[in-house]
């Protein structure tokens, strides 16, 4: 009975984090962008500091009619938002918050999280193909083509940390982490973060959706709650990317009074990384697709390989 209760508590905890954290990131993005770009609208809804902006957005999406194009593949069209959102839920289940506080402890947790994050692009492909809209389909192909630029450096940068820690367990990586890794693994941190932005199609790598030019690419035909699910998937992806960056490169729960406040250090670091994600959106213009490919293959991949070589040399030297 105790084991069943523990499983239930873990499942409820993961679902609660999945439902709350992306909404907090979304609300934070509204406020940060309002301050950085002088956007007054999000600062008025509800009165004090626009506290009701997120509620207003939810009501807006709930009121909109959910339209399915006449020639669309209805089954795939309806499943696409779920496919975009689900990988981040199952990834979040394996990322530890504090010692022993994790949805499911896996010896190959890093491999698992990277694998499930990689299938998130299927949501965009399904949405673009099922919409019966050639422009949506082109946006879906752009999402798939973008994968060629970021996936290899993304995995190589994570592999460097696993090599340094000597384990694929995310909890094991945090336990092995030392403060001097902030310098030693800095190139890997840069590569991982930039490639992660490309994976989420976040600015400046949002070429597949480019709302000002191609009207959200593969999601053009989506309205109402289904469109809101794609936005929620984006914010859930920010949470997963920030949490994984925290665990791999920033020491996870390590900090003063770790035993009592480990969970707090993890959350603080996650929201700091999420803030940087938002800041990058505000500060940098969108790249072209060819510029991303050039960045990936001419900078990120060589830098990730350099980080792997450096990690191997240091591990041999100190062993």
Residue pairs with C-beta under 8 A, 6 or more apart in sequence:
10 102
10 103
10 104
11 103
13 103
14 89
14 92
14 93
14 103
15 89
17 92
17 97
18 88
18 89
18 92
18 236
21 236
21 239
21 270
22 232
22 235
22 236
22 238
22 239
23 54
23 235
24 271
25 235
25 238
25 239
25 271
25 274
26 54
26 57
26 231
26 232
26 235
27 53
27 54
28 271
28 274
28 275
28 278
29 235
29 278
29 281
30 42
30 50
30 53
30 54
31 42
31 43
31 49
31 50
32 275
32 278
32 279
32 282
33 39
33 42
33 278
33 281
33 282
34 40
34 41
34 42
34 43
34 50
36 279
36 282
36 283
37 282
41 50
42 50
42 53
43 49
43 50
44 50
45 51
45 52
45 53
45 55
45 56
46 52
46 53
46 55
46 56
57 228
58 228
61 224
61 225
61 227
61 228
62 224
62 225
63 224
64 223
64 224
64 225
64 227
65 223
65 224
66 223
66 224
66 225
66 226
67 221
67 223
67 224
68 74
68 77
68 78
69 77
69 131
69 132
69 133
69 221
70 132
71 132
72 130
72 131
72 132
72 221
73 129
73 130
73 132
74 130
75 130
76 126
76 129
76 130
77 126
77 127
77 130
77 131
77 221
78 226
79 126
80 123
80 124
80 126
80 127
80 130
81 123
81 127
81 222
81 226
81 227
81 229
81 230
81 233
82 123
82 229
83 119
83 122
83 123
83 126
84 120
84 122
84 123
84 124
84 127
84 229
84 230
84 233
85 123
85 229
85 230
85 232
85 233
85 236
87 116
87 117
87 119
87 120
88 117
88 120
88 233
88 236
88 237
88 239
88 240
89 236
90 116
91 112
91 113
91 116
91 117
91 240
91 244
92 103
92 236
92 239
92 240
92 243
93 102
93 103
93 104
94 102
94 103
94 104
94 105
94 106
94 109
94 112
94 113
94 170
95 102
95 103
95 109
95 113
95 170
95 240
95 243
95 244
95 247
96 102
96 105
96 170
96 171
96 174
96 247
96 252
96 253
96 266
97 253
97 262
97 263
97 266
97 267
98 253
98 262
98 263
98 266
99 171
99 253
99 258
99 262
101 262
101 263
102 170
102 171
105 169
105 171
106 112
106 169
106 170
107 167
107 168
107 169
108 168
108 169
109 168
109 169
109 170
109 171
110 158
110 161
110 162
110 168
110 169
110 170
110 173
110 248
111 168
113 170
113 240
113 244
114 154
114 155
114 158
117 199
117 237
117 240
118 147
118 151
120 199
120 233
120 237
121 143
121 144
121 147
123 230
123 233
124 139
124 140
124 143
124 144
124 201
124 208
124 217
124 218
124 219
125 140
125 143
125 144
125 218
126 140
127 136
127 140
127 218
127 219
127 221
127 222
127 230
128 136
128 137
128 138
128 139
128 140
128 141
128 143
128 217
128 218
129 137
129 140
131 137
131 218
131 220
131 221
131 222
132 221
133 220
133 221
135 214
135 217
135 220
136 217
136 218
136 219
136 220
136 221
137 218
138 214
138 217
139 208
139 209
139 214
139 216
139 217
139 218
139 219
139 220
140 208
140 217
140 218
142 207
142 208
142 217
142 289
143 201
143 208
143 217
143 218
145 289
146 198
146 201
146 205
146 207
146 208
146 289
146 292
147 199
148 293
148 296
149 198
149 292
149 293
149 295
149 296
149 297
149 300
150 194
150 195
150 196
150 198
150 199
150 205
150 292
150 296
150 300
151 195
151 199
152 296
152 301
152 304
153 191
153 192
153 194
153 195
153 296
153 300
153 301
153 303
153 304
154 191
154 192
154 195
154 196
154 198
154 199
156 191
156 301
156 304
156 305
156 307
156 308
157 188
157 189
157 191
157 192
157 195
157 304
157 307
158 188
158 192
158 244
158 248
159 308
160 185
160 188
160 304
160 307
160 308
160 310
160 311
161 173
161 185
161 188
161 248
161 249
162 168
162 173
163 308
163 311
163 312
163 315
164 176
164 181
164 184
164 185
164 311
164 314
164 315
165 172
165 173
165 175
165 176
165 177
166 172
166 176
167 173
167 176
170 247
170 248
170 252
173 247
173 248
173 252
174 247
174 251
174 252
174 253
174 254
177 251
177 252
177 254
179 251
181 249
181 251
182 189
182 249
182 250
184 310
184 311
184 314
185 249
185 307
185 311
187 303
187 304
187 306
187 307
187 310
188 249
188 304
188 307
188 311
189 245
189 249
190 303
191 300
191 303
191 304
191 307
192 245
192 248
192 249
193 241
193 245
193 273
193 276
194 295
194 300
195 296
195 300
196 241
196 244
196 245
197 203
197 204
197 205
197 241
197 277
197 280
198 205
198 292
198 296
199 237
199 241
200 234
200 237
200 238
200 241
201 207
201 208
201 209
201 234
202 234
202 238
202 277
202 280
202 281
203 280
203 281
203 284
203 286
204 280
204 281
204 284
204 285
204 286
204 287
205 286
205 287
205 292
206 286
207 286
207 287
207 288
207 289
207 292
208 217
208 218
209 216
209 217
209 218
209 219
210 216
210 217
210 286
214 220
216 222
219 227
219 230
222 230
238 274
238 277
239 270
239 274
241 273
241 277
242 269
242 270
242 271
242 273
242 274
242 277
243 266
243 270
245 273
246 252
246 266
246 269
246 270
246 273
247 266
250 269
250 273
251 265
251 269
252 262
252 265
252 266
252 269
253 262
253 263
253 265
253 266
254 262
254 265
255 261
255 262
255 265
258 265
287 295
